[in-house]
Amino acid sequence: MLVTTLSAQIVLAVFALVYAASVLAAVVAVRDPQAPAGLKAAWVAALLLLPPVGLLAWEAARVADHRAAHRVVTVRDRTAYPADRAAHVAGGSARV
């Protein structure tokens, strides 16, 4: 069994609903007797491909945010910390 967070389950549920609506819209577009074949093909491609692309973009953004939150401390960050700590202590608001 796949264990996911509640927010991921909500996103996947919304994705499933959007994709089901896209499939229905694609069926309606194909069955339209007035639309030319090229327009039908474009509608079907757009309606069936955009939800997975959106989900992929969401996942890529989530991974990028996760990586940014857990980035490695750089040399500049390590050298800036003692100066910040010294200023904090000099201000009299340091915790013991």
N, C-alpha and C positions, 0 to 999 in steps of 0.2 A: 504494500500500500504506500502510495506517495504522500508524504507529510509536507504540507505547505502552510504558510501563514494565512490568517484570515484575509488580509489585504490582497494576497495573491489569489486566493479563491474568489474573492469578489471581482477582481480584474478578469479572471478567466471566465467567470459567469457572464459578465458584461460582454466579453469578447464572443462567447458562444451565442448570446442573444443578437449581437450585431451581425455576426456571421450568418445566423439563421435568417435574419431580415435581408441580408445581402443576397442569399440564395433565392429567397422568395422574389426579391426585386429583379434578379437576373432571369428567373423564369417568366416573370411578367414582361420583361424587355424582349425576351426571345419570342414570346407569343404575340407581340404587337404586330398586326398585319400591315400597319402603315409605315413602319420603320424599315429603312434599307438594311441590307445584310451587314455592311461595314459598321453602321451605327449599332446594330445589335451586338456585333462582336466586341466593339469598344466598350459598350455598357457591361456586357458579361465579364470581360477581362477586368474592368475597373471594380465592379461590384464583388467579384470573387477574390481579387488579389489585394485590395486595399486593407481589409481587416487583418490578414496575416502580416502585412508589412507594418501596420500600426502596432500590432502586438510585438513584433520584432524590435521596432523602435523603442517601445516602452521597456522591453527587457534590456536593450542596450543602454538606455538611460539609467535604469536601475543598477546595472553593473558598474557603470561609470561613477555614479554617486557612491556606491559601496567602496569602490577603489579609492575615490578621493577622500572618503572618511577614514580610511586605513592606510594613508600614504606613509611612506618612510620619512622619518625626521631628517631633514637635510642638515648640512654643516652650518648653514646660516641660522637655522632654527636652534641648534644646540648652543651656538655662541650667543644668540640673543637672549636665551633663557636666563643665564646668570645675571645679566645686566637688568633684566626685568625684575628678577627676584630681589636684587640689591635695592632697586628703586622702591619696591614694595615694602621691604623691611625698613628702609630709611623713612618711609612715610608713616611708620608706626602702626600699620594695619596688618602686620604679619601674624599668622597663627603659630602657636608654639606646638 
